[in-house]
Amino acid sequence: MSAKFRTLDDVDVKGKRVLLRVDLNVPMDNGRVTDATRLDRVAPTITEISDKGGKVILLAHFGRPKGRDAKDSLKPVAEALSKVVQKPVAFADDCIGEPAATAVAALSDGDILCLENTRFHKEEEKNDPAFVAELAKLGDIWVSDAFSAAHRAHASTEGLGHKLPAYAGRTMQAELDALEKALGSPTKPVIAIIGGAKVSTKIDLLENLVTKVDALVIGGGMANTFLHAQGVAVGKSLAEKDLAPTAVRIMEKAEAANCAIILPVDATVAYHFAANAPSHAYGLDAIPAEGMILDVGPQSVARVHAAIDDAATLVWNGPLGAFEMQPFDRGTVAAAKHAAERTKAKKLISIAGGGDTVAALNQAHVAGDFTYVSTAGGAFLEWMEGKPLPGVEVLRIK
């Protein structure tokens, strides 16, 4: 896959000013980073460029500021990053203009500098050519290591790729390789597990997947919409009943594409949406009128396990039930553990992504056992929907 893109293997960074776009949008509490996962992910690229004598100039956004706002400064993140990479990380209090130019001019080979939040300038999100040119003055080459921002055509995520020689960093490269294994040229048969609350947020995703995979497991609140479309009484469960025609259309498209749709055959039902609410498993013909489906039932879990056993490649986005609350995490956790076991046994390539999905895999303590777990959220979803990502397309070898 990497052969389709320019990577760090294609450039000698020694002595070069490397504008490196990274994702430093980490959770913070009182000026402290509470989850350093994204810092850990970009560390190898930063370290490699630094060790090879490149001048590392980090570009990143933080939050959604409207203009300059001290609470969205990257300064505390740069300090946390310096501990992760175990090297000093200098900081400039703007990403363009005199403060940035002075800080860049002071760099020696191998030094690391973090520029202030690119979104302090409204021109960043507009991909303004003059702003792109100001950023480009600071570097000799541009390296993108922020797949999570690749669905945005912003100045630092896409615009720079048209002004400077452009390369994928190691995190971006790993993500693109994983995605190629998942849907680009996967080992078949391929199964997708798609869960979450609403069909409305994943119509494009489902329509694309039924043409790409051999079987599609639908879980979570979304499954209730499909069950309702088939005439199942789902009681007081979350269901977008007005989307029944959409669900039928997706099922017809799946049938035409020879993709098996796997829906729940039983459900774990409670009368209150609360942790540890009394619950019971029911067949689909017996869902109580006052009940809410909050997880798949044991027979459905067995069906999901069987589908995973039949697959060579698994793509997963979204939980099978209200996994944030026990005991309604059981279906998701059981399926995650089963997929992890198959992966460890070298019988499955497993690719997962999306915020809730990562949280669910962490809850099951199996994220490290999957072939690849993407932390990219929106970009991962748009890629699964079959949409070209501007920040990826600009790296392609033409």
Disulfide bonds with the S-S distance in Angstrom:
none
